[in-house]
Amino acid sequence: MSAHRRLIFFTTADPEVDPGPAGQAYHFAAVAARTGLDAEVRLAGDAVRLARPDGVAPTPAGQALRATALEAGHAYLVSL
């Protein structure tokens, strides 16, 4: 019997203070999905602020994270 396996990229960092950890989680999940692996980004703690329109830093890195998070057609799951 084979078990279902999924790579989970977990982050709790506040994207308004530092968008880097969430950006890395999204990047790693996208790379995993492109190689055919089942992947998920799991946001917890302060990282759930990414779900709010004003929840990311108003910096180029924050805006890039917002664009990545809003992309349609993700090949991976995002959960809160």
Order of alpha helices (4+ residues) and beta strands (2+ residues): beta-alpha-beta-alpha-beta
